[in-house]
Amino acid sequence: MSLVGAYNFRDLGGYPTADGGATRWRQLYRSDTLHDLTESDLAALRGIGLKTIIDLRTPAELEMTGRGPLQDDDIAYLHLSVIQEATSDDPVVLPPLPELDLALVYLHWLESSPGAFVEALTALGNPESYPAVFHCAAGKDRTGVLAALVLDIVEVERTVIVEDYALTATNLDSILIRQGKDPETAQRMVAAPQLFTAEAQTMETFLDGLYEKHGSARDWALASGVSSKSLDGLASILTR
């Protein structure tokens, strides 16, 4: 299913798992922002019986565009901002913007903002949350990290996790045109163009770091506070 007003919306079903199974279709979707949905988009999402929206954007991003036309629907809404204001006790000090690389940013989020991912994974371990969609602004970075965590937890093959992340590149031009309308984002595009890409190597490096530092996505999730019940539920719901 494709949407007109969300350029990076896609089903996470049909991905092969280590035991020879696959992820289930029409259960979990990833997306970019949902505030520009058209009437046909709304009909499609209502048609699948969408029950939960997980919004990973910042409060400022939410205030700028609002939740969009699904706001008044009977759909559970979780606002879980991944990006937090910097504090003096941040476990990782990031380099200046022009020197940043995305994999380092993603790994930083696991240390600095585990709560958003913990709450999202916990919600996704509940069968009553489905069908569900999670999104940020571009559906690339924060959404990409959560997608990678979910897919790794349910033992989707690593090459497929990387391919899913890189699929965003096919939609990136449209996404960046929309994001560039915000002056602050446009300035970041000029200052650090490397952050506005979706290359397979970025996800490869992130997964290398995840496994080196934490063991696996499941290990990270357990150590960060997600219950084994939620993680087992996630696998049961999403795989066949």
N, C-alpha and C positions, 0 to 999 in steps of 0.2 A: 504494500500500500504506500502510495506517495501522496504528499500534501502540497498544495500550492503555496501556502503562506508559511510553511516550515520547510526549509530547504534541505535539512539534514535529518529528517525523520526516517527511521527504519526499524524494522522488526529484528529482534535478536534471536529469532527462531531459525532452526535448520542447521545450526553449527555442530559439527561432529565433536563427540566427547571421547575421552580416553578409553572408555569401556565399550566402544562401538555403537553407542547411542547417539542422540542428538538433542539439541535444545528444542523446546516446544515452540511452535508458531503461535502467534496471536495472544501471547501472554505478557511479554515485556518489550518495550520500545524505548529507543533513545532518540533525542531530538535536540534541535536548537530551540530558541525562544518560541513561545506559542502565542504571542500577543498579536500576530498578523494573520491569524487563521481566517480563511474564507468560509462562506456558507457551505460550500462543498466539503471543506476540511472538517467543519463541525459535524456535518452529517456523517462523515466517515468515522470520526472518533466516537460519536454517540452510537453509531451502528455496531462498534466492537464492544460496547458496554464498558467503556473506560471507567475504572473505579478510583484510581490514585494518580495524582501528579506530584512528582518530587522535583522541586525547583531549587537548583544549586547556585543560583545567582546571588549577588550581594544585595543588601537592602537598597543601595543606591540604584542598582539596575532595575530592581523591582519597582521602585518609586518612579523611575523614568518612564517605563512603558506600561506598568500595571500587569496584572495577571492575564489579561486578554479576555476574549469572549466566552471562555469556559468558566469564568469566575462564578456565575450564578447557577451553574449546573450542580447537581448533587454528586460531586466528585470530591473525595478526600484530597486535601492540599497540604503538603509539607514543604515549608520553606526552610531549607538547610544550607545556609551560606557556607561555601567552602573557604572563600578568601576572607581572612580576618585582618583587622588592623595589626600592624607590626608591634611587637612588644619587646622589651629589653631582654626577656628570657626566652625568646624564640630559640629552639634547639638548633636551627640552621640559619646562618647568616648568608643571605643571597648576595651575589655580586651585583654591580650596577646593571641597570636595564640593558644597555647595549651588549653586555657580556653574558647575559643569561642564556641558558639552553633549557628547552622545555622539559627534558627528562629530569633535570635537577629541580625544576619547579614542581613537577609532579611528586617527586620523592619528598620534597619539602612539605607539601600538603599533607602527606601521610603523618608527618611529625607535628606540624603546626596546627592542623585542623582535622584531627581524626574524628571528632564528634560528628561532623556532617556525614561522613561516610559510614560511621557506626550506626547512626540513626537510620540512614537510608537502607543499609543492609538488613537491619533489624526489621524495618517495615517490609522489605521484600521477602523476608522469611515467613511472612504471615499470608496464608492463602487468601484471606479476605481482601488483600490489597490488589488483587488482579482482576482484569488486565491493568497494567501500570505503565506509565511513561516517566522517565527522568530526563531532565534537560538543564542546560545553562543558557548562555547567550548565543554562542556559536555551535554548541553541541560537539565541541572538539576536545577541549582540555579537561575541565572538571567532569564533564559527561564522559570523556574518554577514559579518565582514571576510574570512575565508578564502573563503567562497562568492563574494563579490564579486570577489576577486582571480582565482579560478578562472574564473568566468564572463566576466570582462573579457578574460582571457588568451586564451580560446577564441572571443572576439569575439561573445559574446551581446549582443543589443541592449541599450543602456543602460536603456531603459524597463522591460525585463524583469528586469534585475538589481535595479532599485528595487522592482518589484512582488514579486519573490521575497523580498526583505528584509521588506517590509511584510506579507507573508502571516503572519508570526509573530504579528501583532496578534490574529489570530483565535483563537490558542491561549494568549494571554498570561494570561488569568484563571487557568487551571489551573496554568500554570507558576509564577505568582507565589504562589499558595496553597502550593505545595510549597516554593518558595524561602523563603517567610516563616516557615517552621518553624525556620529557623536564626536565632537571636537577632541575630547580627551583621548578617545580610542584612536582617532586619526593620528594624533601626535605620537602615540605609542607605535603605530604602524611604521612611522618614519624612523623613530629612534631604535626600534628593535624588530625589524622585519622577520627575523628568525623565529619569533614567537607566533607568527601568523601563518604557520605551515602545518601540514599533517603528514609527516614523512614516516615511513615504516621504521626507520632506524631509531626515531624518537621512542616509539613504543618498545622496541627491542632493548634499548638502553634502560628504560624505566623498569621493564620486567627483570633485567639483569640485576639492577639495584634492589628491587623488591625482594628477590630471592636471596641475594647476598646479605642484605640487612635483616630480613624478617623470616626467611625460610620459604614462604609462599603467601598468597593472598589469604588463604584460610588461617595460617599461622598469625599473620598480621592482625586479622580480624579478631581472632580469639584473644590475643594479647591486648587488643585495644578495647575490648569490652563487649564484642558481639557474642551472644551465647551459642553454644554448639547446637542447641535446638533450632535457633534461627537459621544457622548455616545449613543444617540438615534439611530444614524446611525449604530453603532456597533451592537446594539440589533436587528435592522431591518435586517441587512445583515446576521447575524449569527444564528438567531433563526426562527423557523417556528411553 
